[in-house]
Amino acid sequence: MKPGRPPLHLAAATLGLASAGCVLAEANPYYLGVAQSFSRESNLFRVPSGQPQADDSLSTTSLLAGIDQPFGRQRFVANATLRHTRFRDNEQLDNNGYALATRLDWETGERLAGQLGATRNRSLARFGAEDGPALTTRNDETSQELVARIRYGLASQLRLEAALSHQTLDYSAREYAYLNLRQDSVRTGLQYRPSGLLTVGGALRYTRGRFPSAIEPTPGVFQTDRFDRRDVDLDAQWTPTGQSTLRLRLSHTRETHDEVASRDLSGLTGALSWDYRPTGKLRFTTEVIRDTGAASAFSQLVPGTDVRIGDNSQLSNTLALKAFYEATAKIRVEAGVRLVKRDLVDAFALPSGSVSTNEGSDRSRELRLAASYAPARQWLAGCSIARERRTASSSVSYPYSANAVSCSLQFKLQ
């Protein structure tokens, strides 16, 4: 057997699960599934423009399972995806990954409710980090988020909210240890709902975190950069019509770092999203995020999905636009563009022991077009093409471009 290739029993299990549809009951809270995808990357390692690029093909086999079970006033949701990815020419990158998510929605009486949630993801880290080396070896990214929320209704239109969260990010390659992150936050505030169309609120938020390996004074010896962040949040959700929903968070943010003062931030951050459905077949989504790199990335972490999130930029401005069209009951088309501008700070130790920094910025553009076809309720097939391009203003980052094509087939029983 060739090293790094999946064993035969995995393929057999995949086929066996797909053929079990005739004996599994439908209309239940559980689901089981398998998926297979094939992709082609034109610039696998995201090397700088003008340098020789390595293209490659990769295959990913996934096993899916989940549950969505209400009981009384509570609801329990969990899903798991196990993946095996192999590369045609770069077998050193072959890897096993997963995406795990669980959530409990609970409620007691009419006033008290809350949510407990946990996600954990592991995948091959994205290539092309802002100032990291151009690795050609395997580098796994593992992210985790634990969240607890509670709501208490003070009156029919007013409620008190509180939330706790713990987030971690780790990389297996020592060269990328500077991106490792630990942070904990607490948030408390009030929400007021004067009507079914409008909700407004305010909150105070405090975050304590650290980059455990932010600086490497000598090989193998790392220095921690701790930071404190304080936010005053204003929130709003407005549904002017049945086709349109707007959500806004506007914050005054103050973040201070112990070792890398160039990453300190004081000013406005926030997020704005708009969901617009002009017809039953057409939908548009718009999202604008202005925040630190880590906060922006974790805000896009969707439970149970493979999202690569490493980003330690001082400030990141993101604009994402998507359009969805239901051509028929079985065919769906999606188009999207994502624009990101980042302010970067690269910290390093001087022989004297002090810390110095390089600063710069870069701009990224991602275009994606996808189509999916569901010939039956259990089956889903799809293909996508994507284009990435980045420009940079200094040596802290570098320009590159890459193209990707992917097709997948999924079978799921529920």
C-alpha positions as CSV (number, residue, x, y, z in Angstrom):
1,M,0.0,0.0,0.0
2,K,1.3,3.4,-0.9
3,P,2.1,5.6,2.2
4,G,-0.5,8.2,3.0
5,R,-3.3,6.6,0.9
6,P,-6.6,5.8,2.6
7,P,-7.1,2.1,3.5
8,L,-9.6,0.0,1.5
9,H,-11.9,-0.4,4.5
10,L,-12.6,3.4,4.4
11,A,-13.8,3.2,0.8
12,A,-15.8,0.1,1.7
13,A,-17.4,1.9,4.6
14,T,-18.3,4.8,2.4
15,L,-20.0,2.6,-0.1
16,G,-21.7,0.6,2.6
17,L,-23.2,3.7,4.2
18,A,-24.5,5.0,0.9
19,S,-26.3,1.7,0.2
20,A,-27.9,1.6,3.6
21,G,-30.6,4.2,2.7
22,C,-33.3,1.6,2.1
23,V,-33.1,0.4,5.8
24,L,-32.7,3.6,7.7
25,A,-35.8,5.5,8.8
26,E,-36.5,8.9,7.5
27,A,-37.9,11.9,9.3
28,N,-35.7,11.6,12.4
29,P,-33.3,14.0,14.2
30,Y,-30.2,12.1,13.1
31,Y,-28.3,12.2,9.9
32,L,-25.4,10.2,8.4
33,G,-23.6,10.9,5.2
34,V,-20.5,10.7,3.1
35,A,-18.9,13.2,0.7
36,Q,-16.1,13.2,-1.9
37,S,-14.5,16.2,-3.4
38,F,-11.7,16.7,-6.0
39,S,-9.8,20.0,-6.3
40,R,-7.1,21.6,-8.4
41,E,-4.8,24.4,-7.1
42,S,-2.7,26.5,-9.5
43,N,-0.5,28.0,-6.7
44,L,-0.7,25.5,-3.9
45,F,1.8,27.2,-1.6
46,R,0.8,30.7,-2.4
47,V,4.4,31.7,-3.4
48,P,5.1,35.3,-4.3
49,S,4.3,36.6,-7.8
50,G,7.2,36.0,-10.2
51,Q,8.5,32.8,-8.5
52,P,7.9,29.3,-9.7
53,Q,4.5,28.0,-8.7
54,A,3.6,24.5,-7.7
55,D,0.2,23.2,-8.9
56,D,-1.4,20.1,-7.5
57,S,-4.6,18.1,-7.3
58,L,-6.2,16.9,-4.0
59,S,-8.9,14.6,-3.0
60,T,-11.0,14.8,0.2
61,T,-13.2,12.0,1.6
62,S,-15.5,12.9,4.4
63,L,-17.8,11.1,6.8
64,L,-20.8,13.2,8.2
65,A,-23.0,12.7,11.2
66,G,-25.3,14.9,13.3
67,I,-28.4,15.3,15.5
68,D,-31.0,18.0,15.9
69,Q,-33.2,17.0,18.8
70,P,-35.7,19.2,20.6
71,F,-36.9,18.0,24.0
72,G,-39.4,20.1,26.0
73,R,-38.3,23.7,25.9
74,Q,-34.7,22.6,25.1
75,R,-32.9,21.8,21.9
76,F,-29.7,19.9,21.4
77,V,-27.7,20.1,18.1
78,A,-24.5,18.4,17.3
79,N,-22.6,17.6,14.1
80,A,-19.3,16.0,13.2
81,T,-17.3,15.8,10.0
82,L,-14.2,13.6,9.6
83,R,-12.0,14.2,6.6
84,H,-9.1,12.5,4.9
85,T,-7.2,14.6,2.3
86,R,-4.5,13.5,0.0
87,F,-2.4,15.2,-2.6
88,R,-1.3,13.8,-5.9
89,D,2.3,15.3,-6.0
90,N,2.8,16.6,-2.4
91,E,2.1,13.6,-0.3
92,Q,3.8,15.2,2.7
93,L,0.6,17.3,3.0
94,D,-1.7,14.3,3.3
95,N,-3.7,14.8,6.5
96,N,-6.8,13.9,8.5
97,G,-9.0,16.7,9.7
98,Y,-12.3,17.2,11.5
99,A,-15.0,19.7,12.3
100,L,-17.0,19.2,15.5
101,A,-19.8,21.4,16.9
102,T,-22.4,21.0,19.6
103,R,-25.0,23.4,21.0
104,L,-27.6,23.3,23.7
105,D,-30.4,25.9,23.7
106,W,-32.2,25.9,27.0
107,E,-35.2,27.8,28.6
108,T,-36.8,27.8,32.0
109,G,-40.1,29.5,32.5
110,E,-40.8,32.6,30.4
111,R,-37.9,34.9,31.4
112,L,-34.7,32.8,31.6
113,A,-33.0,31.2,28.6
114,G,-29.5,30.6,27.3
115,Q,-27.2,28.7,25.1
116,L,-24.1,26.5,25.5
117,G,-21.9,25.8,22.5
118,A,-18.6,24.3,21.5
119,T,-16.7,24.0,18.2
120,R,-13.4,22.4,17.4
121,N,-11.8,22.3,13.9
122,R,-8.6,20.9,12.5
123,S,-7.4,21.3,8.9
124,L,-4.3,22.0,6.9
125,A,-3.3,25.6,7.6
126,R,-3.8,28.0,4.7
127,F,-0.6,28.9,2.9
128,G,0.4,32.5,2.3
129,A,0.4,34.0,5.8
130,E,1.3,37.6,6.0
131,D,4.9,37.3,7.1
132,G,5.5,33.6,7.6
133,P,8.0,31.5,5.6
134,A,6.8,29.8,2.4
135,L,6.4,26.3,3.9
136,T,6.1,23.3,1.7
137,T,5.6,20.9,4.7
138,R,2.5,20.0,6.6
139,N,1.2,22.6,9.0
140,D,-2.1,21.8,10.9
141,E,-4.3,24.5,12.2
142,T,-6.5,23.6,15.2
143,S,-9.1,26.1,16.5
144,Q,-11.5,25.8,19.4
145,E,-14.3,28.0,20.8
146,L,-16.4,27.5,23.9
147,V,-19.4,29.9,24.4
148,A,-22.0,30.3,27.1
149,R,-24.9,32.8,26.9
150,I,-27.8,33.7,29.2
151,R,-30.8,36.0,28.7
152,Y,-33.2,37.2,31.4
153,G,-36.4,39.1,30.6
154,L,-36.8,42.1,32.8
155,A,-40.0,43.1,31.1
156,S,-41.9,42.3,27.9
157,Q,-39.6,44.5,25.8
158,L,-36.4,44.6,27.9
159,R,-33.9,41.8,28.6
160,L,-30.5,41.4,30.3
161,E,-27.8,39.4,28.4
162,A,-24.4,38.0,29.4
163,A,-21.9,35.9,27.6
164,L,-18.6,34.1,28.2
165,S,-16.3,32.8,25.5
166,H,-12.9,31.0,25.3
167,Q,-11.0,30.8,22.0
168,T,-7.8,29.1,21.1
169,L,-5.7,28.7,17.9
170,D,-2.7,26.5,17.4
171,Y,-0.3,25.5,14.6
172,S,1.8,22.4,14.4
173,A,4.7,24.0,12.5
174,R,7.1,25.9,14.8
175,E,7.6,28.5,12.0
176,Y,4.0,29.5,12.5
177,A,4.0,29.5,16.3
178,Y,3.7,33.3,16.4
179,L,0.1,32.9,15.3
180,N,-0.9,30.8,18.3
181,L,-3.6,32.5,20.3
182,R,-5.5,32.3,23.6
183,Q,-8.2,34.6,24.6
184,D,-11.2,34.8,27.0
185,S,-13.9,37.4,27.0
186,V,-17.0,38.4,29.0
187,R,-19.8,40.5,27.8
188,T,-22.9,41.9,29.5
189,G,-25.6,44.3,28.3
190,L,-29.2,45.2,27.8
191,Q,-31.5,44.6,24.7
192,Y,-34.6,46.6,24.1
193,R,-37.3,45.5,21.5
194,P,-39.8,48.2,21.0
195,S,-41.5,46.3,18.1
196,G,-41.2,43.1,16.2
197,L,-39.2,44.9,13.5
198,L,-36.5,46.6,15.7
199,T,-34.1,45.5,18.5
200,V,-31.5,47.8,19.9
201,G,-29.0,47.4,22.8
202,G,-25.7,48.2,24.4
203,A,-23.1,46.1,26.2
204,L,-19.7,46.2,27.8
205,R,-17.1,43.7,26.8
206,Y,-13.7,42.7,28.2
207,T,-11.2,40.4,26.6
208,R,-7.9,39.1,28.0
209,G,-5.6,37.2,25.7
210,R,-2.1,36.3,24.7
211,F,0.1,35.3,21.8
212,P,2.2,32.7,23.6
213,S,4.9,32.6,21.0
214,A,4.8,36.2,19.6
215,I,8.5,36.7,19.6
216,E,11.5,34.3,19.3
217,P,14.6,36.0,20.8
218,T,16.6,32.8,20.3
219,P,15.8,29.7,18.3
220,G,13.3,27.6,20.3
221,V,12.8,30.2,23.0
222,F,9.6,32.3,22.7
223,Q,8.3,35.4,24.4
224,T,4.6,36.0,25.2
225,D,2.7,39.1,24.2
226,R,-0.3,39.6,26.5
227,F,-3.1,42.0,25.7
228,D,-6.2,43.5,27.2
229,R,-9.2,44.7,25.2
230,R,-12.2,46.8,26.3
231,D,-15.2,47.4,24.1
232,V,-18.4,49.5,24.5
233,D,-20.9,47.9,22.0
234,L,-24.0,49.3,20.4
235,D,-26.2,46.7,18.7
236,A,-29.2,46.9,16.4
237,Q,-31.3,44.6,14.3
238,W,-33.9,46.0,11.9
239,T,-36.3,44.2,9.7
240,P,-37.9,46.9,7.6
241,T,-39.7,44.4,5.3
242,G,-40.2,40.7,5.1
243,Q,-37.4,40.6,2.5
244,S,-34.7,42.6,4.3
245,T,-32.8,42.3,7.6
246,L,-30.0,44.5,8.8
247,R,-27.7,43.7,11.8
248,L,-25.2,46.2,13.2
249,R,-22.6,46.2,15.9
250,L,-20.7,49.4,16.5
251,S,-17.9,49.4,19.1
252,H,-15.4,51.7,20.7
253,T,-12.4,49.5,21.1
254,R,-9.2,50.0,23.2
255,E,-6.6,47.2,23.0
256,T,-3.2,47.4,24.6
257,H,-0.3,44.9,24.3
258,D,2.4,44.3,26.9
259,E,5.3,43.5,24.4
260,V,4.3,44.6,20.9
261,A,2.9,48.1,21.5
262,S,2.6,48.7,17.7
263,R,-0.4,46.4,17.8
264,D,-2.2,48.7,20.3
265,L,-5.6,49.9,18.9
266,S,-8.0,52.7,19.9
267,G,-11.0,53.6,17.8
268,L,-14.1,52.3,16.2
269,T,-14.6,48.7,15.2
270,G,-17.8,46.8,14.3
271,A,-19.8,44.7,11.9
272,L,-22.7,45.3,9.5
273,S,-24.7,42.6,7.7
274,W,-27.6,42.9,5.3
275,D,-29.7,40.0,4.1
276,Y,-32.0,40.9,1.2
277,R,-34.5,38.5,-0.5
278,P,-36.2,40.4,-3.4
279,T,-37.9,37.2,-4.7
280,G,-38.4,33.7,-3.5
281,K,-35.5,32.5,-5.8
282,L,-33.0,35.4,-5.3
283,R,-31.0,36.3,-2.2
284,F,-28.2,38.8,-1.6
285,T,-26.0,39.1,1.5
286,T,-23.6,41.9,2.4
287,E,-21.1,41.8,5.3
288,V,-18.7,44.5,6.4
289,I,-16.3,43.9,9.3
290,R,-13.7,46.2,10.8
291,D,-11.8,44.6,13.7
292,T,-8.5,43.0,14.7
293,G,-7.5,40.0,12.6
294,A,-8.2,37.5,15.3
295,A,-11.6,38.9,16.1
296,S,-12.6,39.2,12.4
297,A,-11.6,35.6,11.8
298,F,-13.4,34.0,14.8
299,S,-16.5,36.0,14.0
300,Q,-16.7,34.1,10.7
301,L,-16.1,30.6,12.3
302,V,-19.3,28.7,11.4
303,P,-19.9,25.6,13.6
304,G,-19.2,22.4,11.8
305,T,-17.3,23.9,8.9
306,D,-13.7,23.9,7.7
307,V,-12.7,27.5,8.1
308,R,-9.0,28.5,8.2
309,I,-8.8,31.5,10.4
310,G,-5.2,32.4,11.3
311,D,-4.7,36.2,11.1
312,N,-2.8,38.4,13.6
313,S,-3.2,41.7,11.8
314,Q,-3.6,44.8,13.9
315,L,-6.7,45.9,12.0
316,S,-8.6,44.1,9.2
317,N,-11.3,45.6,7.0
318,T,-13.5,43.1,5.2
319,L,-16.2,43.5,2.6
320,A,-18.0,40.3,1.5
321,L,-20.8,40.2,-1.1
322,K,-22.8,37.1,-2.1
323,A,-25.6,36.4,-4.5
324,F,-27.7,33.2,-4.5
325,Y,-30.1,32.1,-7.2
326,E,-32.5,29.2,-7.0
327,A,-32.7,28.4,-10.7
328,T,-35.0,25.5,-10.1
329,A,-36.0,23.4,-7.0
330,K,-32.9,21.3,-7.6
331,I,-30.3,23.8,-9.1
332,R,-28.7,26.6,-7.1
333,V,-26.1,29.1,-8.3
334,E,-23.9,31.3,-6.0
335,A,-21.5,34.1,-6.8
336,G,-19.3,36.0,-4.3
337,V,-16.5,38.5,-3.8
338,R,-14.5,39.1,-0.7
339,L,-12.2,42.2,-0.3
340,V,-9.8,42.5,2.7
341,K,-7.4,45.2,3.7
342,R,-5.1,44.5,6.6
343,D,-2.8,46.6,8.7
344,L,0.2,44.4,9.7
345,V,2.8,44.4,12.4
346,D,5.7,42.0,12.3
347,A,7.5,41.8,15.7
348,F,11.0,40.5,16.2
349,A,13.7,40.6,18.9
350,L,17.0,42.6,18.6
351,P,20.4,41.3,19.9
352,S,20.0,43.8,22.7
353,G,16.9,42.0,23.9
354,S,14.5,44.7,23.0
355,V,11.6,44.3,20.5
356,S,11.4,45.9,17.1
357,T,8.7,45.9,14.5
358,N,8.1,46.2,10.8
359,E,4.7,47.6,9.7
360,G,2.9,47.5,6.4
361,S,-0.4,46.5,4.8
362,D,-1.8,44.3,2.1
363,R,-5.1,43.9,0.1
364,S,-6.7,40.7,-0.9
365,R,-9.5,39.9,-3.4
366,E,-11.3,36.6,-3.6
367,L,-13.8,35.8,-6.4
368,R,-15.9,32.6,-6.3
369,L,-18.6,31.1,-8.6
370,A,-20.4,27.9,-7.6
371,A,-23.3,25.8,-8.7
372,S,-25.0,22.8,-7.0
373,Y,-27.5,20.2,-8.2
374,A,-29.7,18.1,-5.9
375,P,-31.2,15.3,-8.0
376,A,-32.9,13.8,-4.9
377,R,-33.2,14.7,-1.2
378,Q,-30.3,12.6,-0.2
379,W,-27.9,13.7,-2.9
380,L,-26.0,16.9,-3.6
381,A,-23.5,17.6,-6.3
382,G,-21.6,20.8,-6.9
383,C,-18.6,22.5,-8.6
384,S,-16.9,25.9,-7.9
385,I,-14.1,28.0,-9.4
386,A,-12.2,30.6,-7.4
387,R,-9.6,33.3,-7.9
388,E,-7.4,34.8,-5.2
389,R,-5.1,37.8,-5.7
390,R,-3.1,39.8,-3.1
391,T,-1.0,43.0,-3.3
392,A,1.3,44.3,-0.6
393,S,2.8,47.6,0.3
394,S,5.9,46.4,2.2
395,S,8.1,43.4,3.0
396,V,5.8,42.5,5.9
397,S,3.5,40.8,3.3
398,Y,3.9,39.8,-0.4
399,P,1.8,39.6,-3.5
400,Y,0.5,36.4,-5.0
401,S,-2.3,35.0,-7.2
402,A,-3.9,31.6,-7.3
403,N,-6.8,29.8,-9.0
404,A,-8.8,26.8,-7.7
405,V,-11.4,24.5,-9.2
406,S,-13.4,22.0,-7.1
407,C,-16.2,19.5,-7.5
408,S,-17.9,17.4,-4.9
409,L,-20.6,14.8,-4.4
410,Q,-22.5,14.2,-1.1
411,F,-24.9,11.6,0.1
412,K,-26.8,12.1,3.4
413,L,-29.5,10.1,5.1
414,Q,-31.9,11.7,7.6
